[in-house]
Amino acid sequence: MLLQSIIEKSGIATVSISLLMEVTRKVGPPRVLAVDRPLGFPLGEPRNNELQRGIMMAALNLLTDGRSLPIEEDYRVRVPR
């Protein structure tokens, strides 16, 4: 996350995808998407294109959100019943 701060200061917007928000909040990134995936799999299981695309689109949308920083968004996956 420290590198993220340097990148942001140079004028390039960044987004973090976080599995552990209690840790991420301590660092304080400007934009973060919280996901409820298992550790090591922030974009979900391999070959789950729909889920991976959804998470990436949600993260990229934070770049054009227009809200004042910091932005913290929650991405919860709906599990089929």
C-alpha positions in Angstrom: 0.0 0.0 0.0 2.9 2.3 0.5 3.7 2.1 -3.2 0.1 2.9 -3.9 0.5 6.2 -2.0 3.6 7.1 -4.1 1.7 6.3 -7.3 -1.3 8.4 -6.2 0.9 11.4 -5.4 2.3 11.3 -9.0 -1.3 11.7 -10.3 -2.2 8.1 -11.1 -5.4 6.9 -9.5 -5.2 3.4 -7.9 -7.7 0.9 -6.4 -7.0 -1.8 -3.8 -8.9 -5.1 -3.7 -9.0 -6.2 -0.1 -9.7 -9.5 1.5 -8.9 -8.2 5.0 -10.5 -4.8 5.6 -9.4 -4.6 9.2 -5.8 -4.6 7.9 -6.5 -2.4 4.9 -8.2 0.3 7.0 -5.0 0.7 9.1 -3.1 1.5 5.9 -5.8 3.8 4.5 -5.7 3.5 0.7 -7.6 6.1 -1.2 -9.9 3.6 -3.0 -10.6 0.1 -1.9 -13.0 -2.7 -2.9 -13.7 -5.2 -0.2 -14.4 -8.7 -1.4 -15.6 -11.7 0.5 -13.4 -14.3 -1.2 -11.0 -16.8 0.4 -7.4 -15.7 1.1 -5.3 -16.0 -2.0 -8.2 -15.7 -4.3 -9.3 -12.0 -4.4 -10.9 -12.5 -7.8 -12.5 -15.9 -7.0 -11.8 -19.3 -8.3 -10.0 -20.0 -11.6 -12.1 -19.8 -14.7 -15.0 -18.1 -13.1 -15.1 -15.4 -15.7 -18.4 -13.8 -14.7 -17.3 -13.3 -11.1 -13.8 -12.1 -12.0 -15.2 -9.6 -14.5 -17.7 -8.4 -11.9 -15.0 -7.7 -9.3 -12.7 -6.0 -11.8 -15.5 -3.8 -13.2 -16.5 -2.8 -9.6 -12.9 -1.9 -8.9 -12.5 0.1 -12.1 -15.7 1.9 -11.5 -14.2 3.3 -8.3 -11.8 5.3 -10.5 -14.7 7.3 -12.0 -16.9 7.3 -9.0 -16.8 11.0 -8.3 -17.1 10.7 -4.5 -14.5 12.3 -2.3 -11.7 10.2 -1.0 -11.3 7.9 0.7 -13.8 5.5 -1.0 -14.5 2.1 0.5 -16.9 -0.1 -1.4 -18.2 -3.5 -0.5 -18.5 -6.2 -3.1 -20.5 -9.2 -1.8 -20.9 -12.2 -4.0 -24.4 -13.6 -4.1 -24.2 -17.4 -3.6 -26.9 -19.3 -5.5 -29.2 -21.3 -3.4 
